Amino acid sequence: MTVASDSSLEALHGTASDIFTGALAACNVASAFDRRMRFSGQVLQRLLPDGSGPATIDLACYKRIFVIALGKAAVPMLEVLLDRMKRRKGLRGVCCSNQIPRVRNWRFRYFEGGHPLPNEETFAAARAALALLRRARKDTLVFFLISGGGSAMFDLPLDPEITLEDTVAFHRILIGSGAPINEINTLRKHFSAVKGGRLALAAPEATKISLLLPDVPLRTLDALSSGPTSPDHSTVAEVRELLAKYELPEKFPPAVRAFFERNDLPESPGNKGWRPPFLPKLPPRLPAKLPWADAVLARRATAAAAMHGEEAAFRDSIFEILLSSHDLVENARALAVKAGYHAVVDNSCDDWDYADAARYLLERFHALRAVHERLCLISVGEVTVTLNRNPGAGGRNQQFALACALELEKYSGAHLTVLSAGSDGIDGNTQSAGAIADPTTAARAHAFGYDPAQSLAAFNACPLFTALGDSVVTGATGQNLRDLRLLIAERP
């Protein structure tokens, strides 16, 4: 995958790649599912992690079973569920991911949503899911299979006057704002008809099971795909603070700006100020623009809230984490130790600016390698990048790696390697998962006619790493468990 002038550096590149791909391969959706869920005939057993024994759900009690799968891991999650669940009567569903499988189940509608920006299929998938959930009653069991990437792939504005073009601009501006993902998702939740718990509220009477593969910190699970089935506790007041903090309204298209400037901007479901949700009406034939609210759904949600409290629609909800970044980092640690390295995990720079994260991790790296002959510093999470109006080809992982390359240049002759890659196999607007850097990266880039500092400033790291053969290319992995950074050192 890489060509370095020093054979020891080339070997380190291979080691870093092996640890990354091995850790990812160990995060198997099917195995994770079987550790948590088991079907025995018509009975679903949830294997509780506290060892208190399985909790059971009798599928025979439900006339209908709906499945809504969304995110980058939607297809493998759906395939595992269907393989384990033999029942087919009353089964229907919607699957929205960044790839459509060649073999499809006729009971499902498949959509290829856009990422990192929405597309027409993004809207179509959300409309199809809401239309299906309208049919759910007390005798309906709904599986929500949620993984990262759903914020862009699966969306529909609350305000029907907001077009797809407006929505694309809204997402692009948020991505380039430099805001951490939790703040971005706070704004997305209040913008969307299917985020911040509103997807679950479309089927208030149904029993709901959300199976999660989070690409967010476990303390903020409601940020996963902007929390379509989770009660949201962010407030309109917080939204207005974020809009001012990043000076966003003047950057938004007029329709989006007008929406956020509404005096009656609705609170999210689950918030103390919750009101009956704005849910799009879904007639048999969907028009290009949907009415603002559906009276039937609103009345039903209002009645449920009056009887059971403001979070009534979530009362029969079950949430199960199948895999997380914790699994990814622990697998990487085990592989590093097996390879003979002293492994250290430091996730403290999660959601930091990429440059600050690079400085922090390299400082920690140099201090540790002075003590340990063979070192692997492991960091999981995501860094942020504030984009200019015309960024080049790259993503946060390649940007981080290039920043490290410029700092490592002064350690000529040292056996040091930095890998930063996304577990989904996609970094920003490229087909690379990330990149690998070492003390020779900058010099080799100059030899190929690239200026590393200029590439960094232009957010155009991908062409440079591609020319050097130092891109990490995995293809779509069917996973999305955040980014993994590996800083490896050996004494010559």
C-alpha positions as CSV (number, residue, x, y, z in Angstrom):
1,M,0.0,0.0,0.0
2,T,2.9,2.4,0.7
3,V,6.4,2.9,-0.8
4,A,8.9,4.4,1.7
5,S,12.6,4.8,1.0
6,D,13.5,3.2,4.3
7,S,12.5,-0.5,4.6
8,S,12.0,-0.1,8.3
9,L,9.5,2.7,7.7
10,E,7.8,0.6,5.0
11,A,7.4,-2.2,7.6
12,L,6.0,0.3,10.1
13,H,3.5,1.4,7.5
14,G,2.5,-2.2,7.0
15,T,2.2,-2.8,10.8
16,A,-0.1,0.3,11.2
17,S,-2.3,-0.9,8.3
18,D,-2.5,-4.4,9.7
19,I,-3.6,-3.1,13.1
20,F,-6.2,-0.8,11.6
21,T,-7.7,-3.4,9.3
22,G,-7.5,-6.2,11.9
23,A,-9.2,-4.1,14.5
24,L,-12.0,-3.3,12.0
25,A,-12.4,-6.9,10.9
26,A,-12.8,-8.0,14.5
27,C,-15.8,-5.6,14.9
28,N,-18.1,-8.1,13.2
29,V,-21.8,-7.1,13.0
30,A,-23.0,-10.7,13.0
31,S,-20.9,-11.7,16.0
32,A,-22.0,-8.6,17.9
33,F,-25.6,-9.3,17.2
34,D,-25.3,-12.9,18.5
35,R,-23.7,-11.6,21.7
36,R,-26.7,-9.4,22.4
37,M,-29.7,-10.9,20.6
38,R,-31.0,-14.4,20.0
39,F,-34.1,-15.7,18.2
40,S,-35.6,-19.0,19.3
41,G,-38.6,-19.7,17.2
42,Q,-41.0,-16.8,17.7
43,V,-39.1,-15.5,20.8
44,L,-36.5,-12.9,20.8
45,Q,-34.1,-13.1,23.7
46,R,-32.0,-10.0,24.7
47,L,-28.9,-11.2,26.4
48,L,-28.5,-8.5,29.1
49,P,-24.9,-7.5,29.7
50,D,-25.3,-7.3,33.5
51,G,-25.8,-11.1,33.5
52,S,-29.3,-10.9,34.9
53,G,-30.5,-13.2,32.2
54,P,-32.3,-12.8,28.9
55,A,-35.3,-10.5,28.5
56,T,-37.7,-12.0,26.1
57,I,-40.1,-10.6,23.4
58,D,-42.7,-12.8,21.9
59,L,-43.0,-12.0,18.2
60,A,-46.2,-13.9,18.0
61,C,-47.9,-11.1,19.9
62,Y,-47.4,-8.8,17.0
63,K,-49.3,-8.8,13.7
64,R,-46.7,-6.6,11.9
65,I,-43.0,-6.2,12.1
66,F,-41.5,-3.1,10.5
67,V,-37.8,-2.5,10.1
68,I,-36.2,0.9,9.4
69,A,-32.4,0.5,8.7
70,L,-30.4,3.7,8.1
71,G,-26.7,4.6,8.0
72,K,-23.5,3.3,6.6
73,A,-23.9,-0.1,8.3
74,A,-27.6,-0.4,7.4
75,V,-27.2,-3.2,4.9
76,P,-25.1,-5.6,7.0
77,M,-27.2,-4.9,10.0
78,L,-30.4,-5.7,8.0
79,E,-29.0,-8.8,6.5
80,V,-28.0,-10.2,9.9
81,L,-31.4,-9.4,11.4
82,L,-33.3,-11.0,8.5
83,D,-31.0,-14.1,8.7
84,R,-31.6,-14.5,12.4
85,M,-35.3,-13.7,12.3
86,K,-37.1,-16.4,10.3
87,R,-40.5,-14.9,10.6
88,R,-41.7,-13.1,7.4
89,K,-45.4,-12.6,8.0
90,G,-46.3,-9.0,8.3
91,L,-42.7,-8.0,7.7
92,R,-42.0,-4.7,5.8
93,G,-39.3,-2.2,5.9
94,V,-37.1,0.6,4.5
95,C,-33.3,0.5,4.1
96,C,-31.3,3.6,3.5
97,S,-27.5,3.5,3.1
98,N,-24.7,4.8,0.9
99,Q,-24.8,1.6,-1.1
100,I,-27.7,-0.6,-2.3
101,P,-27.1,-4.4,-2.2
102,R,-27.2,-6.4,-5.4
103,V,-29.6,-8.9,-3.8
104,R,-32.6,-7.2,-2.2
105,N,-35.5,-8.5,-0.1
106,W,-38.8,-7.7,-1.9
107,R,-40.4,-6.8,1.4
108,F,-38.1,-3.7,1.7
109,R,-37.6,-0.5,-0.2
110,Y,-34.0,0.4,-0.7
111,F,-32.6,4.0,-1.0
112,E,-29.0,5.2,-1.7
113,G,-28.9,8.3,0.5
114,G,-26.2,11.0,-0.1
115,H,-23.2,11.4,2.1
116,P,-21.7,13.7,3.3
117,L,-24.5,15.7,1.7
118,P,-28.1,14.7,1.2
119,N,-29.6,13.8,-2.2
120,E,-33.0,13.1,-3.6
121,E,-32.9,9.6,-2.2
122,T,-32.3,11.1,1.3
123,F,-35.7,12.7,1.2
124,A,-37.4,9.7,-0.5
125,A,-36.1,7.4,2.2
126,A,-37.4,9.6,5.0
127,R,-40.8,9.9,3.4
128,A,-41.0,6.1,2.8
129,A,-40.2,5.4,6.5
130,L,-42.7,7.9,7.8
131,A,-45.4,6.5,5.5
132,L,-44.7,3.0,6.7
133,L,-44.7,4.0,10.4
134,R,-48.1,5.7,10.0
135,R,-49.5,2.2,9.7
136,A,-48.0,1.0,13.0
137,R,-50.4,0.3,15.9
138,K,-50.1,-1.4,19.3
139,D,-49.8,-4.8,17.6
140,T,-46.7,-3.6,15.7
141,L,-43.1,-4.2,16.5
142,V,-40.6,-1.8,14.9
143,F,-36.8,-2.5,14.6
144,F,-34.7,0.6,14.0
145,L,-31.2,-0.3,12.8
146,I,-29.2,2.9,13.2
147,S,-25.6,3.5,12.3
148,G,-23.5,6.6,11.6
149,G,-24.0,8.6,8.5
150,G,-27.8,8.7,8.8
151,S,-27.8,12.4,9.4
152,A,-27.1,13.1,5.8
153,M,-28.5,10.0,4.1
154,F,-31.9,10.1,5.8
155,D,-33.5,13.5,6.3
156,L,-36.5,15.7,5.6
157,P,-37.0,19.3,6.7
158,L,-39.7,20.2,9.2
159,D,-40.6,23.1,7.0
160,P,-41.9,22.0,3.6
161,E,-40.8,25.2,2.0
162,I,-37.2,24.2,2.4
163,T,-36.0,22.5,-0.7
164,L,-33.4,19.8,-1.2
165,E,-31.0,22.4,-2.5
166,D,-31.5,24.4,0.7
167,T,-31.0,21.3,2.8
168,V,-27.7,20.4,1.0
169,A,-26.5,24.0,1.6
170,F,-27.5,23.7,5.3
171,H,-25.5,20.4,5.7
172,R,-22.5,21.8,3.8
173,I,-22.4,24.9,6.0
174,L,-22.6,22.8,9.2
175,I,-19.8,20.4,8.1
176,G,-17.5,23.3,7.3
177,S,-18.3,25.4,10.4
178,G,-15.7,23.8,12.7
179,A,-18.4,22.9,15.3
180,P,-18.1,19.5,17.0
181,I,-20.5,16.8,15.9
182,N,-22.7,17.1,19.0
183,E,-23.4,20.8,18.3
184,I,-23.9,20.1,14.6
185,N,-26.4,17.4,15.5
186,T,-28.3,19.7,17.9
187,L,-29.0,22.0,14.9
188,R,-29.9,19.1,12.7
189,K,-32.4,17.7,15.2
190,H,-34.3,20.9,15.3
191,F,-34.3,21.2,11.5
192,S,-35.5,17.8,10.7
193,A,-38.8,15.9,10.6
194,V,-37.1,12.5,11.3
195,K,-34.4,13.4,13.8
196,G,-34.4,14.2,17.5
197,G,-36.9,11.5,18.3
198,R,-39.4,12.4,15.6
199,L,-39.0,9.2,13.7
200,A,-40.1,7.2,16.8
201,L,-43.0,9.6,17.3
202,A,-44.4,8.6,13.9
203,A,-45.3,5.3,15.5
204,P,-46.3,6.3,19.1
205,E,-48.2,3.1,19.9
206,A,-45.7,0.6,18.6
207,T,-43.1,-1.3,20.5
208,K,-39.7,-0.1,19.3
209,I,-36.3,-1.7,19.4
210,S,-33.3,0.4,18.3
211,L,-30.1,-1.5,17.5
212,L,-27.2,0.9,17.4
213,L,-23.7,1.0,15.9
214,P,-22.7,4.5,17.2
215,D,-20.1,6.7,15.6
216,V,-20.4,9.1,18.5
217,P,-19.2,9.1,22.1
218,L,-21.3,6.7,24.2
219,R,-22.2,9.5,26.5
220,T,-24.0,11.2,23.6
221,L,-25.9,8.3,21.9
222,D,-28.7,10.7,21.0
223,A,-26.3,12.2,18.5
224,L,-26.1,9.0,16.5
225,S,-27.6,9.9,13.1
226,S,-29.0,12.9,15.0
227,G,-31.1,10.6,17.3
228,P,-34.1,9.7,15.1
229,T,-35.5,7.4,17.9
230,S,-34.0,9.0,21.0
231,P,-35.7,11.7,23.2
232,D,-33.8,14.9,22.6
233,H,-33.0,17.2,25.5
234,S,-31.5,20.0,23.6
235,T,-33.5,23.2,23.6
236,V,-34.4,26.0,21.1
237,A,-32.4,28.4,23.4
238,E,-29.3,26.2,22.8
239,V,-30.0,26.3,19.1
240,R,-30.0,30.0,19.0
241,E,-26.8,30.2,21.0
242,L,-25.0,27.9,18.5
243,L,-26.3,29.9,15.5
244,A,-24.8,33.0,17.0
245,K,-21.6,31.3,18.2
246,Y,-20.7,30.2,14.6
247,E,-22.4,33.1,12.8
248,L,-24.5,30.7,10.8
249,P,-27.8,32.5,9.9
250,E,-26.2,34.9,7.4
251,K,-24.6,31.9,5.7
252,F,-27.8,29.9,5.4
253,P,-30.1,30.0,2.4
254,P,-33.1,32.4,2.9
255,A,-35.6,29.6,3.6
256,V,-33.4,27.9,6.2
257,R,-32.6,31.2,7.9
258,A,-36.3,32.1,8.0
259,F,-37.0,28.7,9.6
260,F,-34.5,29.2,12.4
261,E,-35.6,32.7,13.0
262,R,-39.2,31.6,13.7
263,N,-40.5,32.8,17.0
264,D,-42.4,29.4,17.4
265,L,-39.5,27.2,16.5
266,P,-40.6,23.9,18.0
267,E,-38.8,22.1,20.9
268,S,-37.7,18.6,20.3
269,P,-39.6,15.5,21.6
270,G,-38.4,14.6,25.1
271,N,-37.6,18.2,26.0
272,K,-39.4,19.8,28.9
273,G,-41.0,22.2,26.5
274,W,-42.2,19.5,24.2
275,R,-45.3,20.1,22.2
276,P,-47.2,17.9,19.7
277,P,-44.6,17.2,16.9
278,F,-44.7,18.6,13.5
279,L,-45.1,15.5,11.4
280,P,-45.4,15.6,7.6
281,K,-48.6,14.3,6.1
282,L,-48.0,11.3,3.8
283,P,-50.8,10.7,1.3
284,P,-50.7,7.8,-1.1
285,R,-49.0,9.8,-3.7
286,L,-46.3,12.0,-2.3
287,P,-46.1,15.6,-3.7
288,A,-42.8,17.4,-4.0
289,K,-43.7,19.5,-0.9
290,L,-45.5,18.1,2.1
291,P,-48.0,19.9,4.2
292,W,-46.7,21.2,7.6
293,A,-48.4,18.7,9.8
294,D,-50.7,15.7,9.8
295,A,-53.7,16.3,12.0
296,V,-54.3,12.6,12.7
297,L,-50.8,11.9,13.9
298,A,-50.8,15.1,15.9
299,R,-54.0,14.3,17.6
300,R,-52.8,10.8,18.4
301,A,-49.5,12.1,19.8
302,T,-51.4,14.7,21.9
303,A,-53.8,12.1,23.3
304,A,-50.9,9.8,24.2
305,A,-49.0,12.6,25.8
306,A,-52.0,13.6,27.9
307,M,-52.5,10.0,29.2
308,H,-48.9,8.9,29.7
309,G,-46.7,12.0,29.9
310,E,-44.7,13.9,27.3
311,E,-42.4,11.0,26.5
312,A,-45.2,8.5,26.0
313,A,-44.1,7.6,22.6
314,F,-40.7,6.4,24.0
315,R,-42.2,4.3,26.8
316,D,-42.0,1.0,24.9
317,S,-38.6,1.7,23.4
318,I,-35.6,-0.6,23.8
319,F,-32.1,0.5,23.0
320,E,-29.2,-1.9,22.4
321,I,-25.6,-1.1,21.5
322,L,-24.2,-3.8,19.2
323,L,-20.7,-2.3,18.6
324,S,-19.0,1.0,19.4
325,S,-15.6,2.7,19.2
326,H,-14.7,1.0,22.5
327,D,-14.7,-2.3,20.6
328,L,-12.5,-0.8,17.8
329,V,-9.9,0.6,20.2
330,E,-9.8,-2.5,22.4
331,N,-9.2,-4.7,19.3
332,A,-6.4,-2.3,18.2
333,R,-4.9,-2.5,21.6
334,A,-4.9,-6.3,21.6
335,L,-3.3,-6.4,18.1
336,A,-0.6,-3.9,19.1
337,V,0.3,-5.9,22.2
338,K,0.4,-9.1,20.2
339,A,2.8,-7.4,17.8
340,G,5.1,-6.6,20.7
341,Y,4.3,-2.9,21.3
342,H,3.6,-1.1,24.6
343,A,0.1,0.1,23.8
344,V,-1.3,3.3,25.3
345,V,-4.9,4.6,24.7
346,D,-5.5,8.3,24.8
347,N,-9.0,9.5,23.6
348,S,-8.9,12.9,25.2
349,C,-8.6,14.9,22.0
350,D,-12.1,13.7,20.8
351,D,-13.9,16.5,18.9
352,W,-10.8,18.8,19.0
353,D,-9.6,20.8,16.0
354,Y,-7.4,18.6,13.9
355,A,-4.3,20.8,14.4
356,D,-4.7,20.9,18.2
357,A,-5.2,17.1,18.3
358,A,-2.1,16.6,16.2
359,R,0.0,18.7,18.5
360,Y,-1.3,17.1,21.6
361,L,-1.0,13.5,20.4
362,L,2.5,14.0,19.0
363,E,3.7,15.6,22.2
364,R,2.3,12.6,24.2
365,F,3.8,10.3,21.6
366,H,7.3,11.7,21.9
367,A,7.2,11.6,25.6
368,L,6.1,8.0,25.7
369,R,8.6,6.8,23.0
370,A,11.5,8.2,25.1
371,V,10.5,5.5,27.7
372,H,9.4,2.6,25.5
373,E,11.4,1.0,22.7
374,R,8.4,-0.2,20.9
375,L,5.3,2.0,21.3
376,C,1.8,2.2,19.8
377,L,-0.3,5.2,20.9
378,I,-3.9,4.6,20.1
379,S,-6.6,7.3,19.9
380,V,-10.2,6.9,18.8
381,G,-12.8,9.5,18.0
382,E,-13.1,12.4,15.5
383,V,-11.4,15.7,15.0
384,T,-12.9,18.7,13.4
385,V,-11.9,20.8,10.4
386,T,-13.1,24.3,9.6
387,L,-13.3,24.5,5.8
388,N,-13.0,27.4,3.5
389,R,-15.4,28.0,0.7
390,N,-13.5,26.0,-1.9
391,P,-11.8,23.1,-0.1
392,G,-9.9,20.6,-2.1
393,A,-10.0,16.8,-1.9
394,G,-9.5,15.4,1.5
395,G,-11.0,14.7,4.9
396,R,-10.3,15.1,8.6
397,N,-8.1,12.0,8.7
398,Q,-5.9,13.0,5.8
399,Q,-5.7,16.5,7.2
400,F,-4.6,15.2,10.6
401,A,-2.0,12.9,9.0
402,L,-0.5,15.8,6.9
403,A,-0.3,18.0,9.9
404,C,1.6,15.2,11.7
405,A,3.9,14.8,8.6
406,L,5.0,18.4,8.8
407,E,5.9,18.0,12.5
408,L,7.6,14.6,12.0
409,E,9.9,16.1,9.3
410,K,12.4,17.2,11.9
411,Y,12.8,13.6,13.2
412,S,14.7,12.4,10.1
413,G,16.0,8.9,10.5
414,A,13.6,8.0,13.3
415,H,11.3,5.1,12.8
416,L,7.9,6.8,13.4
417,T,4.6,6.3,11.7
418,V,1.2,7.9,12.1
419,L,-2.0,6.4,10.6
420,S,-5.4,8.1,10.8
421,A,-8.4,6.5,9.1
422,G,-12.1,6.3,9.3
423,S,-13.7,3.0,10.1
424,D,-16.3,3.5,7.4
425,G,-13.7,3.5,4.7
426,I,-14.5,7.1,3.6
427,D,-12.7,10.3,4.6
428,G,-14.4,13.5,3.6
429,N,-15.1,13.9,-0.1
430,T,-12.7,11.2,-1.1
431,Q,-12.6,7.4,-1.6
432,S,-9.8,7.0,0.9
433,A,-10.3,6.0,4.5
434,G,-7.3,8.2,5.6
435,A,-3.6,8.3,5.3
436,I,-0.2,7.3,6.8
437,A,2.6,9.8,7.5
438,D,6.2,9.4,8.6
439,P,9.4,11.7,8.8
440,T,10.0,11.3,5.1
441,T,6.5,12.3,3.9
442,A,7.1,16.0,3.4
443,A,10.4,15.4,1.6
444,R,8.9,12.8,-0.7
445,A,6.0,15.1,-1.4
446,H,8.3,17.9,-2.5
447,A,10.1,15.4,-4.8
448,F,6.7,14.7,-6.5
449,G,6.1,18.4,-6.9
450,Y,3.7,19.0,-4.0
451,D,4.0,21.6,-1.3
452,P,2.7,19.9,1.9
453,A,2.1,23.2,3.8
454,Q,0.1,24.5,0.8
455,S,-1.9,21.3,0.5
456,L,-2.7,21.5,4.3
457,A,-3.9,25.1,4.0
458,A,-6.1,24.3,1.0
459,F,-7.6,21.2,2.7
460,N,-6.3,19.2,-0.3
461,A,-4.3,16.4,1.3
462,C,-5.7,13.5,-0.8
463,P,-3.8,14.1,-4.1
464,L,-0.5,14.3,-2.1
465,F,-1.0,11.1,-0.2
466,T,-2.3,9.3,-3.3
467,A,0.8,10.3,-5.3
468,L,3.0,9.0,-2.5
469,G,1.0,5.7,-2.2
470,D,0.3,6.5,1.4
471,S,-3.5,6.6,1.2
472,V,-5.4,4.1,3.3
473,V,-7.9,2.6,0.9
474,T,-10.4,-0.1,2.2
475,G,-13.5,0.6,0.2
476,A,-16.9,0.9,2.0
477,T,-16.6,-1.3,5.1
478,G,-20.2,-1.5,6.2
479,Q,-19.1,-0.1,9.5
480,N,-18.9,3.3,11.1
481,L,-17.3,3.2,14.5
482,R,-15.5,6.6,14.4
483,D,-11.9,7.2,13.4
484,L,-8.8,5.4,14.6
485,R,-5.4,7.0,15.0
486,L,-2.2,5.0,15.5
487,L,1.2,6.5,16.3
488,I,3.8,3.8,16.2
489,A,7.5,4.1,17.1
490,E,10.5,1.7,17.2
491,R,14.0,2.6,18.1
492,P,16.5,2.0,15.3
